[in-house]
Amino acid sequence: MQKNPNVKILVSYHKPSVLFKDEVLTPIHLGRALSKEAHKDGKVSDEEYEWLCENMIGDDTGENISHLNRYFNEMTGIYWAWKNYDKLGNPEYIGLCHYRRHFIFDEYVSNFIHRKFVNYYPIIENISKHYQSIIQIRDFNCQDYDLIIPKKFKTTNNSCHSVYEYFAYNGQNTQALNAIQDKICSNKGLQEYAHLAKNLAQKQSFYPCNMFIMKKELFFEYCEFVFAILLPLYEEMKESLSSANIWQKRELGFTSEQLTSLFIERQLQKDRKYKEFEVSFVENPNNAKFQDMLYQDTLKKIMTRHKVISFDLFDTLLVRPYAKPIDVFKHLEESFGQKDFASLRSRAEFKAMKTLNKKQVNFDEIYSQMPNRFHFLQAREKELELQTLYINPLIKNLCEMARSLGKKVIFVSDMYHSKEFITEILTKNGICDFDKLYVSADIGKTKHHKDLYQYILKELDLKPEEMLHIGDNKFSDFENAKELGITAFYLPKPMESFLQDYPKLKQLYEFHSNNLTISIILGLCLKKWLYCDKDIVEYWSYLGYFYGGVICYGLSKFVFKEALKENLKEMIFIARDGYVIEKIFNLLQEHLATEKIQTHYVQASRSLCNEVFGLDLMENTSNRKAINLILSFKEEIPEKKIF
């Protein structure tokens, strides 16, 4: 295979998202000249704007139309590339994709993605290492083709019978669409497109997203064609466009897709060599790893302006291995067979506050409201917390960053546990380098009521603007701190970020939100994810740990419970499906069984099992040895189960 020619693919951004940047992929910030104005997704913050400027080129340098981005969409980036081509290194091929839409160059993978957005774009959950590998062009030789294009989009995917209906379906005006034919016919230099532009609005397909990769000469020809129509159209329509809403201002941008399609169709008529690829649609383009990087970059700048950096503890620095923190009570109830403990323990804290007329109660006061039969669980609860609580790597990094900047680091928590016990938890997890720990149970003041913040400011002799507080509770950690003039930064709970990155697991949780087993499984998956830098690199490891492991554990636990219920003495697990199930079954026995059940692993096919237990044995079976082994247990089958 010949070496790929020099290729540059612009990746269009209008807000921060996972950065695609290498020798081929070149991120470009669209509409940078308007970046302080609201776009379709709202305003860009100062920190976000700074990140965009630091990590990519802008479409506002050299000769440009960046100020027209709200009307032209990605076409301002294409215009910039056309007029400033040398700044890209004068590549032989030039292309465009988007921050959440990319060509899938791995056709084997694209053929197996069946879930599609508007029945066209293969849906990708998030931007993983695996996804980044399938959109790499390095293994595809551009030199064999004049242009690379998306597969055609059919308007019938949206139940629309024409491009005109498609525009109406999407709430777009059609003035520009209707004017294209006249513009082409009235321009002597564009007559080769006249027959293609005829009845354009009635066509039923087009090449979407203004995505392409094409030879340099074709790109310049394309730009001459497209902007010969778009720029005059803007001059005619700018008065009406200026008064349109944010969505309808983009009419020319949507219309440009039709012009791109006309150009592509004309090139195909000229027998240009081309290749079509699927175009992806990424559901969550802001994966958590990228978000962490953005958080750290932003917080480093904010930290430099403050004397004291304050961190919340639970669900910020400290993480419990459950989908919901209160599931620790369910875990205790199930482990010790104490019915109703979880519900009574959940209510006991509020009952103690009301009975004792306190804003915050301590651990002993909570258990004073519990029935005597549950008092032994007070020590067990502390043991479980000490054993299972672990550190959020992101927050640990932020603590270390604050220290490296010479800042005072404090921890602030609305919590019923004592300062001594929380210090023990922190020490066990290697967190020792901090200045102060403030716990509401000891002080009798809370973030929830704002008086804990006031207490800290007074004790440390701080002005509110000299303190930065970081936490996961929008009310206690964010809004209350801001009301007092303290700089506040909201960080989502780790579990929220995790489930956002893995929609299938989120769906699993939503269907089983009260299931302790699911809660613990998700808690373990969360810990794995956090300690893999929020990026499971190897696809099959990810699949096995997050999905295969969940399914196998659930099945094994079900089998284990059934075996105990029926007082089974022996069990047979059939190859190959039963291999992992037996392993997990025996692990469960080690931890939960008082009397061990003997297990046997037998190599046999499913059809063989059907024959044996259907009593329909064939004399010529090739699995006679396995059949004989199974039949040796036949008399005892009522006391056994086969899996």
C-alpha positions in Angstrom: 0.0 0.0 0.0 1.3 3.5 -0.9 2.0 5.9 1.9 -0.9 8.3 2.5 -0.4 11.8 1.0 -0.4 14.9 3.2 -4.0 15.1 4.6 -5.6 17.7 6.9 -9.1 17.2 8.2 -10.6 20.2 10.0 -12.6 19.2 13.1 -15.2 21.9 13.8 -15.9 23.1 17.4 -18.1 25.9 18.8 -17.6 24.8 22.4 -15.2 22.6 24.4 -15.4 18.9 23.8 -13.1 16.0 23.5 -10.1 17.2 21.5 -9.2 15.5 18.2 -5.8 16.8 17.3 -2.9 15.0 15.6 -0.9 15.2 12.3 -4.2 14.8 10.4 -7.0 16.0 12.6 -6.9 19.8 13.0 -9.4 21.3 15.4 -10.8 24.7 14.4 -12.9 27.0 16.6 -15.8 28.3 14.5 -17.3 31.7 15.1 -14.4 32.8 17.3 -15.2 36.5 16.4 -18.6 36.0 18.1 -17.5 33.7 20.9 -18.8 36.0 23.6 -22.3 36.0 22.1 -24.8 33.2 22.6 -24.9 30.4 20.1 -27.4 27.5 19.7 -26.0 25.9 22.9 -25.7 29.0 25.0 -22.7 31.2 25.9 -19.1 30.1 26.2 -17.6 31.0 29.6 -14.3 32.8 29.9 -12.5 29.6 30.9 -14.0 27.7 28.0 -13.0 30.4 25.5 -9.5 30.3 26.9 -9.4 26.6 26.4 -10.6 26.8 22.8 -8.0 29.5 22.1 -5.2 27.4 23.6 -6.0 24.2 21.8 -7.0 25.1 18.3 -6.9 27.6 15.5 -9.7 30.1 15.1 -11.6 31.0 12.0 -11.0 34.7 12.7 -7.5 35.2 11.5 -6.3 36.2 8.0 -9.1 36.7 5.5 -12.2 35.3 7.1 -16.0 35.5 7.6 -16.0 34.4 11.3 -18.5 37.1 12.1 -21.0 35.4 9.9 -20.8 32.0 11.7 -24.3 32.3 13.3 -25.6 32.3 9.7 -23.1 30.0 7.9 -22.4 27.3 10.5 -19.3 25.3 9.6 -18.9 27.1 6.3 -16.9 29.9 8.1 -14.3 27.2 8.8 -14.3 26.1 5.2 -14.0 29.7 4.0 -11.0 30.2 6.4 -9.3 27.1 5.1 -9.8 28.2 1.5 -8.4 31.7 2.1 -5.6 30.6 4.5 -4.6 27.3 3.0 -0.9 27.8 3.5 -1.4 28.1 7.3 -2.5 24.4 7.1 0.8 23.4 5.5 -0.6 23.4 2.0 -1.9 19.7 2.2 -2.6 17.6 -0.8 -6.0 16.7 0.6 -8.3 18.7 2.8 -11.4 17.6 4.7 -14.0 18.6 7.3 -15.8 16.7 10.1 -17.4 17.8 13.4 -16.6 17.4 17.1 -19.4 14.7 17.4 -19.6 13.5 13.7 -16.8 11.7 12.1 -16.1 9.4 9.1 -16.0 5.8 10.4 -13.1 4.4 8.3 -13.3 1.0 9.9 -16.1 -0.4 7.7 -16.1 -3.8 9.5 -17.1 -2.0 12.7 -19.6 0.3 11.1 -21.5 -2.7 9.7 -22.2 -3.9 13.2 -23.6 -0.7 14.6 -27.3 -1.1 14.3 -28.6 1.7 16.5 -28.9 4.8 14.3 -29.9 8.4 14.7 -32.6 9.4 12.3 -32.0 5.9 10.7 -28.8 7.2 9.2 -25.9 8.0 11.7 -24.5 5.0 13.6 -24.9 6.0 17.3 -21.8 6.0 19.4 -22.3 6.2 23.2 -19.1 8.1 24.0 -15.6 8.9 22.7 -13.6 5.9 23.9 -10.2 4.7 22.8 -11.9 2.1 20.6 -14.0 4.8 18.9 -10.9 7.0 18.3 -9.3 4.0 16.6 -12.1 3.4 14.1 -12.2 7.1 12.9 -8.4 7.1 12.1 -7.6 7.6 8.4 -4.1 6.2 8.7 -5.0 2.7 7.4 -7.0 4.1 4.5 -5.1 5.3 1.4 -6.6 8.6 0.2 -4.4 8.6 -2.9 -6.6 6.1 -4.6 -9.5 8.6 -4.6 -10.4 12.1 -5.6 -12.9 12.6 -2.9 -14.3 10.9 0.2 -17.9 11.6 1.0 -20.7 10.5 3.4 -23.2 8.0 2.4 -26.3 9.7 1.1 -29.0 10.7 3.6 -32.6 10.0 2.5 -35.2 12.5 3.6 -37.6 9.6 4.0 -35.6 8.7 7.1 -37.5 11.6 8.7 -40.8 10.6 7.0 -40.2 13.6 4.6 -40.8 13.1 0.9 -38.5 15.9 -0.3 -35.7 18.3 0.8 -38.4 21.0 1.1 -40.4 18.9 3.6 -37.2 18.1 5.4 -36.4 21.8 5.9 -40.0 22.3 7.2 -39.7 19.3 9.5 -36.6 20.9 11.1 -38.2 24.3 11.4 -36.1 26.0 8.8 -37.2 28.6 6.3 -36.7 27.8 2.6 -36.0 31.2 1.0 -32.4 30.3 0.3 -33.2 26.8 -0.8 -35.7 28.2 -3.3 -33.3 30.8 -4.6 -30.4 28.4 -5.5 -31.7 27.4 -8.9 -32.1 31.1 -9.9 -28.6 31.9 -8.6 -27.0 29.1 -10.6 -28.9 29.8 -13.8 -28.0 33.6 -13.6 -24.3 32.9 -13.2 -22.6 32.0 -16.4 -19.7 30.4 -14.6 -22.0 27.9 -12.9 -24.0 26.5 -15.8 -22.6 23.0 -15.5 -24.7 22.8 -12.3 -28.0 24.0 -13.8 -29.4 20.6 -14.6 -28.6 19.3 -11.1 -30.2 22.3 -9.4 -33.4 21.9 -11.2 -36.2 20.9 -8.8 -33.6 20.8 -6.0 -36.2 21.3 -3.3 -38.1 18.1 -4.5 -35.1 15.8 -4.3 -35.2 13.0 -1.7 -31.6 12.6 -0.8 -28.4 14.6 -0.2 -24.9 14.4 1.2 -25.2 15.7 4.8 -23.1 17.7 7.3 -20.8 19.4 4.7 -18.4 16.6 5.4 -15.8 15.5 2.8 -12.1 14.9 2.1 -11.0 16.0 -1.3 -7.9 16.9 -3.4 -6.7 20.4 -3.0 -7.7 21.4 -6.6 -11.2 20.1 -6.1 -11.5 21.9 -2.7 -10.7 25.2 -4.3 -13.2 24.5 -7.1 -15.8 23.6 -4.5 -15.3 26.8 -2.5 -15.5 28.9 -5.7 -18.8 27.3 -6.4 -20.4 27.4 -2.9 -19.4 30.9 -1.9 -20.4 32.3 -5.3 -23.9 31.5 -4.2 -23.9 31.8 -0.4 -22.3 35.2 -0.1 -24.7 37.0 -2.5 -27.6 35.2 -0.8 -26.5 36.5 2.5 -26.4 40.1 1.2 -30.0 39.7 0.0 -31.2 38.1 3.2 -29.2 39.7 5.9 -32.0 42.0 7.1 -34.5 39.1 7.6 -31.8 36.9 9.0 -30.7 39.4 11.6 -34.2 39.4 13.1 -34.7 35.6 13.0 -34.3 33.4 16.1 -31.0 31.6 16.8 -32.1 28.4 15.0 -33.5 30.1 11.9 -30.5 32.4 11.5 -28.7 29.2 10.4 -30.8 28.9 7.2 -27.8 29.5 4.9 -25.7 26.9 6.8 -28.4 24.3 6.3 -28.8 25.3 2.7 -25.0 24.9 2.1 -25.5 21.2 2.5 -27.5 21.2 -0.7 -24.8 23.1 -2.5 -22.2 20.7 -1.2 -24.4 17.9 -2.6 -24.7 19.5 -6.0 -20.9 19.8 -6.2 -20.4 16.2 -5.2 -23.0 15.0 -7.7 -21.3 17.0 -10.4 -17.9 15.5 -9.6 -19.4 12.0 -9.7 -20.8 12.7 -13.2 -17.2 13.6 -14.2 -16.2 10.1 -13.1 -14.1 11.2 -10.2 -12.9 8.4 -8.0 -14.7 8.4 -4.7 -15.4 6.4 -1.6 -18.4 6.6 0.7 -18.2 6.1 4.5 -20.7 6.1 7.3 -20.8 9.2 9.5 -21.1 8.7 13.2 -23.2 10.5 15.8 -21.7 10.6 19.3 -24.4 10.8 22.0 -22.0 12.2 24.6 -19.1 14.0 23.0 -18.0 15.4 26.4 -16.6 12.3 28.0 -15.6 12.4 31.6 -11.9 12.2 30.9 -12.0 15.3 28.8 -14.3 17.0 31.4 -11.7 16.2 34.1 -9.0 17.8 32.0 -11.1 20.9 31.6 -11.9 21.0 35.3 -8.3 20.8 36.2 -7.2 23.5 33.7 -10.0 25.8 34.8 -9.5 25.2 38.6 -5.8 25.8 38.4 -6.4 29.3 37.1 -9.1 29.9 39.7 -7.0 28.6 42.6 -4.2 31.1 41.8 -6.7 33.9 42.9 -7.5 32.4 46.3 -5.7 31.8 49.6 -7.7 28.8 50.8 -9.0 25.9 48.8 -11.9 24.0 50.4 -13.1 20.6 49.4 -16.3 18.7 50.3 -15.6 15.1 51.4 -18.4 12.6 50.8 -19.2 12.1 47.0 -16.4 14.5 46.2 -13.1 13.3 47.7 -14.5 10.1 49.4 -16.5 7.7 47.3 -18.7 4.8 48.5 -18.9 1.6 46.4 -22.6 1.9 45.8 -24.9 3.5 43.2 -26.5 5.4 46.1 -24.7 6.3 49.4 -27.7 5.1 51.5 -27.2 1.6 50.1 -24.6 1.1 52.8 -27.7 0.6 55.1 -29.2 -2.0 52.7 -25.8 -3.8 52.7 -25.8 -4.0 56.5 -29.4 -5.2 56.5 -28.8 -8.0 54.1 -25.4 -9.0 55.4 -26.7 -9.4 59.0 -30.3 -10.4 58.2 -31.8 -7.4 60.0 -35.1 -6.7 58.4 -36.3 -3.1 58.2 -32.9 -1.8 59.3 -32.2 0.2 56.1 -35.5 2.2 56.2 -35.3 2.9 59.9 -31.6 3.9 59.7 -32.4 6.3 56.8 -35.1 8.0 58.9 -33.2 8.0 62.2 -31.0 11.0 61.3 -33.9 13.3 60.7 -35.8 11.9 63.6 -32.8 12.7 65.9 -32.6 16.3 64.5 -36.3 16.8 65.2 -36.2 15.2 68.7 -33.1 17.0 69.8 -33.9 20.2 68.0 -30.5 20.2 66.2 -29.3 21.3 62.8 -26.8 18.4 62.7 -26.7 15.3 64.9 -23.8 12.9 65.5 -23.5 9.1 65.0 -24.4 8.2 68.6 -27.5 10.5 68.6 -28.7 8.8 65.4 -28.4 5.3 66.9 -30.2 6.5 70.0 -33.3 6.7 67.8 -32.9 3.2 66.6 -34.6 0.1 68.2 -32.2 -1.7 70.6 -32.0 -4.8 68.4 -30.1 -2.7 65.8 -27.5 -1.1 68.2 -24.9 -3.8 67.5 -24.8 -2.5 63.9 -23.4 0.9 64.9 -19.9 -0.6 65.1 -20.5 -2.7 62.0 -21.5 0.4 60.0 -18.3 2.2 60.9 -16.3 -0.9 60.0 -18.0 -1.1 56.6 -17.4 2.6 55.9 -13.7 2.3 56.9 -13.3 -0.8 54.8 -15.0 0.4 51.6 -14.6 4.2 51.3 -12.0 5.1 48.8 -10.4 8.3 47.2 -11.6 10.0 44.0 -8.4 10.4 42.0 -9.5 13.6 40.4 -10.0 15.4 43.8 -6.7 14.0 45.1 -5.0 15.6 42.0 -6.8 18.9 42.7 -5.6 18.8 46.4 -2.1 18.2 45.2 -2.4 21.0 42.7 -3.6 23.4 45.4 -0.6 22.4 47.5 1.8 22.9 44.6 0.5 26.4 44.2 1.2 27.1 47.9 -2.5 27.2 49.0 -4.0 26.2 52.3 -6.2 23.1 51.8 -9.1 22.4 54.1 -11.9 19.8 54.1 -15.5 20.7 55.0 -18.3 18.1 55.5 -21.9 18.0 56.6 -21.6 14.6 58.2 -22.7 12.7 61.3 -19.4 10.9 61.7 -16.8 12.5 64.0 -13.7 14.4 63.0 -11.6 11.6 64.5 -13.3 8.9 62.5 -13.1 10.8 59.2 -9.4 11.5 59.9 -8.9 7.8 60.3 -10.6 7.2 56.9 -8.4 9.9 55.2 -5.2 8.5 56.8 -6.1 4.9 55.7 -6.4 6.3 52.1 -3.2 8.2 52.2 -4.7 11.7 52.6 -2.6 13.4 55.2 -1.4 16.7 53.6 -4.1 19.2 54.6 -4.5 22.1 57.0 -7.9 21.7 58.6 -10.9 19.4 58.8 -14.3 20.9 59.6 -17.1 18.4 60.4 -20.6 19.6 61.1 -21.3 16.9 63.7 -18.5 18.2 65.9 -19.0 21.9 65.3 -22.9 22.0 65.3 -23.0 24.1 62.2 -23.6 23.1 58.6 -23.0 24.1 55.0 -26.7 23.5 54.5 -27.5 26.4 56.8 -24.4 28.4 55.7 -23.2 29.0 59.3 -20.4 26.5 58.9 -18.9 28.6 56.1 -19.2 31.7 58.3 -17.5 29.8 61.2 -14.6 28.9 58.9 -14.2 32.4 57.5 -14.0 33.8 61.0 -11.6 31.2 62.4 -9.2 31.6 59.4 -9.7 35.4 59.3 -10.6 35.2 55.6 -12.6 37.4 53.3 -15.2 35.4 51.4 -13.5 36.1 48.1 -10.3 34.6 49.4 -11.8 31.1 49.7 -12.7 28.7 46.9 -15.0 25.8 47.8 -15.4 22.7 45.6 -18.2 20.1 46.0 -20.9 18.0 44.6 -24.1 19.4 46.2 -25.6 22.2 44.2 -27.3 23.7 47.2 -24.9 23.3 50.1 -21.6 23.3 48.2 -22.4 25.8 45.4 -25.4 28.1 46.0 -24.9 28.6 49.7 -21.2 29.3 49.3 -21.9 31.8 46.5 -24.5 33.6 48.5 -21.8 34.4 51.1 -19.4 35.7 48.5 -17.3 32.6 48.5 -16.1 31.4 45.1 -17.8 28.0 44.5 -17.2 25.3 41.9 -19.7 22.5 41.3 -18.4 19.1 40.4 -20.9 16.3 39.6 -20.9 13.2 41.8 -18.6 10.5 40.3 -21.5 8.1 39.8 -23.4 10.7 37.8 -20.5 11.3 35.4 -20.0 7.5 35.1 -23.6 6.8 34.2 -23.6 9.7 31.7 -20.6 8.0 30.0 -22.2 4.6 30.0 -25.9 5.0 29.0 -26.6 1.2 29.0 -25.4 1.0 32.7 -27.5 4.0 33.5 -30.5 2.2 32.0 -29.7 -0.9 34.0 -29.7 1.3 37.2 -32.9 3.0 36.3 -34.7 -0.3 35.9 -33.2 -1.7 39.2 -32.7 1.5 41.3 -33.6 -0.4 44.5 -31.6 -3.5 43.9 -28.6 -3.8 46.2 -26.7 -6.2 43.9 -27.0 -3.8 41.0 -25.9 -1.0 43.3 -22.8 -2.8 44.4 -22.0 -3.9 40.8 -22.2 -0.4 39.6 -20.1 0.8 42.5 -17.4 -1.7 41.6 -17.6 -0.6 37.9 -17.3 3.0 39.0 -14.1 2.3 41.0 -12.6 0.4 38.1 -13.4 3.4 35.8 -12.0 6.0 38.2 -8.8 4.1 38.6 -8.4 3.6 34.8 -8.3 7.4 34.4 -11.9 7.2 33.2 -10.8 5.5 30.0 -11.1 1.8 29.5 -8.5 1.4 26.8 -9.1 -2.2 25.7 -12.6 -2.8 24.3 -13.0 -6.4 25.3 -11.8 -5.7 28.9 -14.4 -2.9 29.1 -17.1 -5.2 27.7 -16.2 -8.0 30.1 -15.9 -5.9 33.2 -18.9 -3.6 32.7 -21.4 -6.0 31.0 -20.2 -9.6 31.0 -19.1 -9.5 34.6 -22.4 -7.9 35.6 -24.5 -10.6 33.8 -22.4 -13.5 35.1 -22.4 -12.3 38.6 -26.2 -11.8 38.6 -26.8 -15.3 37.2 -24.3 -16.9 39.6 -25.9 -15.3 42.6 -29.3 -16.4 41.4 -28.1 -20.0 41.0 -26.4 -19.8 44.4 -29.6 -18.7 46.1 -31.6 -21.3 44.4 -29.2 -24.0 45.4 -29.3 -23.0 49.0 -33.1 -22.7 48.9 -33.4 -26.3 47.6 -30.7 -27.6 49.9 -28.7 -29.0 47.0 -25.6 -31.1 47.8 -24.0 -31.1 44.3 -24.3 -29.2 41.1 -23.1 -29.7 37.5 -22.0 -26.8 35.3 -21.9 -27.5 31.6 -19.1 -26.2 29.3 -18.6 -23.7 28.0 -21.3 -21.4 29.4 -21.0 -22.8 32.9 -17.3 -22.2 33.2 -17.4 -18.7 34.6 -20.6 -19.3 36.4 -19.0 -22.1 38.4 -16.0 -20.0 39.3 -18.2 -17.2 40.6 -20.5 -19.8 42.3 -17.5 -21.2 44.3 -16.3 -17.7 45.2 -19.8 -17.0 46.6 -19.6 -20.2 48.6 -16.3 -19.2 50.1 -17.8 -16.0 51.5 -21.5 -16.9 52.1 -22.0 -20.6 52.5 -21.9 -22.5 55.8 -21.9 -25.9 54.1 -20.2 -26.3 50.8 -22.0 -27.6 47.7 -19.8 -29.9 45.6 -19.6 -28.6 42.0 -18.6 -30.5 38.8 -17.6 -28.9 35.5 -18.5 -31.1 32.5 -17.6 -30.5 28.8 -20.7 -31.0 26.8 -22.7 -29.2 24.1 -26.2 -27.7 24.6 -27.6 -30.2 22.1 -26.1 -33.0 24.1 -27.7 -31.7 27.3 -31.1 -31.6 25.5 -30.6 -35.2 24.4 -29.7 -36.4 27.9 -32.5 -34.7 29.8 -35.0 -35.1 27.0 -34.1 -38.8 27.2 -33.7 -38.8 23.4 -30.1 -40.3 23.2 -28.6 -41.0 19.9 -26.2 -44.0 19.6 -23.9 -42.2 17.1 -23.3 -39.1 19.2 -19.6 -38.0 19.3 -20.0 -37.0 23.0 -20.5 -40.5 24.4 -17.9 -39.9 27.1 -19.6 -36.8 28.4 -23.0 -38.5 28.2 -21.8 -41.4 30.3 -20.4 -39.0 32.9 -23.7 -37.1 33.1 -25.7 -40.3 33.2 -23.6 -41.6 36.1 -25.4 -38.9 38.2 -28.8 -39.7 36.7 -30.2 -41.4 39.8 -29.4 -38.4 41.9 -30.6 -35.8 39.4 -33.6 -34.8 41.6 -31.0 -33.6 44.2 -28.8 -31.8 41.6 -29.2 -29.0 39.1 -27.5 -28.6 35.8 -26.3 -25.2 34.5 
